[in-house]
Amino acid sequence: MVDLGCGETKQHGWIGMDKRALPEVDVVHDLEIFPWPLEDDSCTMLKASHLVEHIKPWLQIDFMNECWRVLEEGGILIISTPYGHSYRFVQDPTHCSPWNESTPEYFDPRFPFYYVYKPKPWEILKGQFYWNLNGDIELAMKKVKNGFNPPNEQS
C-alpha cells in the first residue's frame, strides 16, 4: 500500500512516496516523472490524498495510467481532492488541476467521457464516491483489465 504524495502525514503501515525527502517518506520521487520506481502490478492500494490537484493538467492521464500500471488487477486507488473552483481549491497557489464530479468519468469505460482519451480503464466504485461543491471530492476506483468490456448501463 503506497501513500502517494504523503508529505509528513504518511498513513501507518503504508509506504510513503513524495518528491520531498521528509522523515516519513520511504521513496523520494517526483510523481510527475514516469515511470515511478515501483514494479508493475506491485501494489494492492494507492492513496492520493490532496495530490491530484497538484498534478499538471497535461499529466493527469499519465498520472492515472501510472497508478494503473503499479496496481495489481482489482487494486484500489483512493482519491481525495478539493472540489474544483471551490474556495478550498482556489486558496492554494499550487493547485492547478480542478476536479468535479464528472472528472472520474474520463477514466471509467462505463461513461461516454472515457472515450475522449481512452486511458487505462478504472471502475468508479459504487457507494464510494462523494462530493461537496464547497468541500472535497472523495472516491475509490478499482483497476480493471485492459480491454474491459463494460455493461450497457451506467452506475
C-alpha positions as CSV (number, residue, x, y, z in Angstrom):
1,M,0.0,0.0,0.0
2,V,1.5,3.3,-1.1
3,D,0.6,6.7,0.2
4,L,1.3,9.0,-2.8
5,G,2.5,12.5,-2.0
6,C,2.4,11.6,1.7
7,G,4.4,14.5,2.9
8,E,4.7,14.4,6.7
9,T,1.4,12.6,7.2
10,K,2.0,9.1,5.9
11,Q,-0.6,6.5,6.9
12,H,0.6,4.0,9.4
13,G,1.6,0.7,7.8
14,W,1.9,2.3,4.3
15,I,4.9,3.1,2.1
16,G,5.2,6.8,1.7
17,M,6.2,8.3,-1.6
18,D,6.9,12.0,-2.1
19,K,9.3,14.3,-4.1
20,R,10.4,15.8,-0.8
21,A,12.9,14.0,1.4
22,L,11.0,14.1,4.7
23,P,11.3,11.8,7.6
24,E,8.0,9.9,6.8
25,V,8.9,9.5,3.1
26,D,10.2,6.0,2.1
27,V,10.5,6.6,-1.6
28,V,11.7,10.0,-2.8
29,H,10.4,10.5,-6.3
30,D,8.6,13.3,-8.2
31,L,5.2,11.8,-9.1
32,E,5.1,13.7,-12.3
33,I,8.1,11.8,-13.6
34,F,7.2,8.4,-15.2
35,P,7.8,5.6,-14.7
36,W,7.8,5.6,-10.9
37,P,10.4,3.3,-9.2
38,L,7.7,0.7,-8.5
39,E,7.2,-2.6,-10.3
40,D,4.2,-3.3,-12.5
41,D,1.2,-4.8,-10.6
42,S,3.1,-4.5,-7.3
43,C,0.6,-2.6,-5.1
44,T,-2.8,-3.5,-3.7
45,M,-3.8,0.0,-2.8
46,L,-2.8,3.6,-3.6
47,K,-3.8,6.7,-1.7
48,A,-3.7,10.1,-3.3
49,S,-4.9,12.4,-0.6
50,H,-4.9,16.0,-1.8
51,L,-2.5,15.2,-4.6
52,V,-4.2,15.2,-8.0
53,E,-5.0,18.9,-7.8
54,H,-1.2,19.5,-7.8
55,I,-0.5,17.3,-10.9
56,K,-0.2,19.4,-14.0
57,P,-3.3,19.2,-16.2
58,W,-1.4,17.7,-19.2
59,L,-0.1,15.0,-16.9
60,Q,-3.4,13.9,-15.3
61,I,-3.9,11.0,-17.7
62,D,-0.3,9.9,-17.5
63,F,-0.6,10.0,-13.7
64,M,-3.7,7.9,-13.7
65,N,-2.1,5.4,-16.2
66,E,0.9,5.1,-13.9
67,C,-1.3,4.4,-10.9
68,W,-3.0,1.7,-13.1
69,R,0.4,0.3,-14.0
70,V,1.6,-0.2,-10.4
71,L,-1.7,-1.6,-9.0
72,E,-2.4,-5.2,-9.3
73,E,-5.6,-6.2,-11.1
74,G,-8.5,-5.3,-8.8
75,G,-6.3,-2.9,-6.8
76,I,-7.8,0.2,-5.4
77,L,-7.0,3.9,-5.8
78,I,-8.4,6.3,-3.2
79,I,-8.5,10.0,-4.2
80,S,-9.4,13.0,-2.1
81,T,-9.2,16.4,-3.7
82,P,-10.9,19.8,-3.2
83,Y,-13.9,20.3,-5.4
84,G,-12.7,22.3,-8.5
85,H,-13.0,26.0,-8.1
86,S,-14.3,25.8,-4.6
87,Y,-12.7,28.1,-2.0
88,R,-10.6,25.1,-0.8
89,F,-9.3,24.6,-4.4
90,V,-8.5,28.3,-5.3
91,Q,-6.9,29.2,-1.9
92,D,-3.8,27.2,-2.6
93,P,-1.5,28.8,-5.2
94,T,-0.1,25.3,-6.1
95,H,-3.4,23.8,-7.1
96,C,-3.6,23.6,-10.9
97,S,-6.0,20.8,-11.8
98,P,-9.5,21.1,-10.7
99,W,-11.7,18.0,-10.5
100,N,-15.5,17.9,-10.3
101,E,-18.0,15.0,-10.1
102,S,-17.6,14.3,-13.8
103,T,-13.8,14.2,-13.9
104,P,-13.5,10.5,-12.8
105,E,-15.9,9.5,-15.6
106,Y,-13.0,10.2,-18.1
107,F,-11.3,7.1,-16.6
108,D,-14.3,4.7,-16.4
109,P,-15.3,2.9,-19.7
110,R,-19.0,2.9,-18.5
111,F,-19.2,6.6,-19.2
112,P,-19.1,8.4,-22.5
113,F,-16.3,10.8,-21.3
114,Y,-13.9,7.8,-21.2
115,Y,-13.9,7.5,-25.0
116,V,-12.5,11.1,-25.4
117,Y,-8.9,10.0,-24.3
118,K,-9.3,6.2,-23.7
119,P,-6.8,5.9,-20.8
120,K,-6.2,2.7,-18.8
121,P,-9.6,1.6,-17.5
122,W,-10.9,2.1,-14.0
123,E,-14.2,1.4,-12.3
124,I,-15.6,4.1,-10.0
125,L,-16.8,2.1,-7.0
126,K,-20.5,2.5,-6.3
127,G,-21.1,3.9,-2.8
128,Q,-17.5,5.2,-2.6
129,F,-17.9,8.5,-4.4
130,Y,-18.8,11.7,-2.6
131,W,-18.5,15.4,-3.3
132,N,-19.5,18.7,-1.9
133,L,-19.4,21.9,-4.0
134,N,-17.8,23.8,-1.2
135,G,-15.6,20.9,0.1
136,D,-13.9,17.8,-1.3
137,I,-14.4,15.0,-3.7
138,E,-13.6,11.6,-2.3
139,L,-13.8,8.4,-4.3
140,A,-12.4,4.9,-4.7
141,M,-11.6,3.5,-8.1
142,K,-10.7,-0.1,-9.0
143,K,-8.2,-1.1,-11.6
144,V,-9.9,-3.2,-14.3
145,K,-8.4,-5.2,-17.1
146,N,-7.2,-3.5,-20.2
147,G,-9.9,-4.3,-22.9
148,F,-12.6,-4.2,-20.2
149,N,-16.0,-4.6,-21.8
150,P,-18.4,-2.5,-19.6
151,P,-22.1,-3.4,-19.2
152,N,-24.5,-1.1,-21.1
153,E,-25.9,0.6,-18.0
154,Q,-24.1,3.3,-16.1
155,S,-23.8,3.4,-12.3
